[in-house]
Amino acid sequence: MKKLTTNEIEAINRAEATALLIRTGYRVYRPEADCYGEDLILRTPSGEFYPVQLKARPTVDLKKFGGKGLWMLFPGTKLSTETPRNWYLVPHDLFHRWVKFKHGHTPKWNDTWSYPKVSKKLNAFLSDFEC
């Protein structure tokens, strides 16, 4: 696979996630402008609307995404041409609290954290949020 730009990866992730969400009963809407962290708006099968921030990996950032009712949508692994990926849709603030409990004591903690992929421990937390 050739080296992709971040814009290409974002487009691939959006298309992959959109197809998965539609197959599982969601309606996916794209705002005209990327404002307030809303990359997508989802209508759940039960009729609720979720503002969603799409990420290439598990990420929390209290300053950017906290307190806005945002949901984080991300794959469990890096992009691959060979295997389908698991995707997760989790409320940012709930996810942030869990990550803070795990990593808030570390020197690198600044109310932000990013994982390269979903580990076994992270998967245990995220299992209820798999799409």
PEHUDA-V979742 format. One record per backbone hydrogen bond with DSSP energy under -1.0 kcal/mol. NH is the residue of the N-H (numbers start at 0). CO is the residue of the C=O. If there is no record, write none. Layout:
# PEHUDA-V979742
nh-><NH | NH>
co-><CO | CO>
This chain:
# PEHUDA-V979742
nh-><8 | 9 | 10 | 11 | 12 | 13 | 14 | 15 | 16 | 17 | 18 | 19 | 20 | 21 | 22 | 23 | 24 | 25 | 26 | 28 | 34 | 37 | 38 | 39 | 40 | 41 | 42 | 43 | 46 | 49 | 51 | 52 | 54 | 59 | 61 | 64 | 65 | 70 | 71 | 72 | 73 | 75 | 87 | 88 | 89 | 91 | 94 | 95 | 96 | 97 | 98 | 99 | 100 | 101 | 102 | 103 | 105 | 108 | 112 | 114 | 117 | 122 | 123 | 124 | 125 | 126 | 128 | 130>
co-><4 | 5 | 6 | 7 | 8 | 9 | 10 | 11 | 12 | 13 | 14 | 15 | 16 | 17 | 18 | 19 | 21 | 20 | 42 | 40 | 32 | 34 | 51 | 51 | 28 | 49 | 26 | 47 | 43 | 41 | 39 | 70 | 72 | 112 | 110 | 60 | 61 | 50 | 89 | 52 | 87 | 85 | 73 | 128 | 71 | 69 | 90 | 91 | 92 | 93 | 94 | 95 | 96 | 97 | 98 | 99 | 102 | 105 | 59 | 57 | 75 | 118 | 119 | 120 | 121 | 122 | 125 | 86>
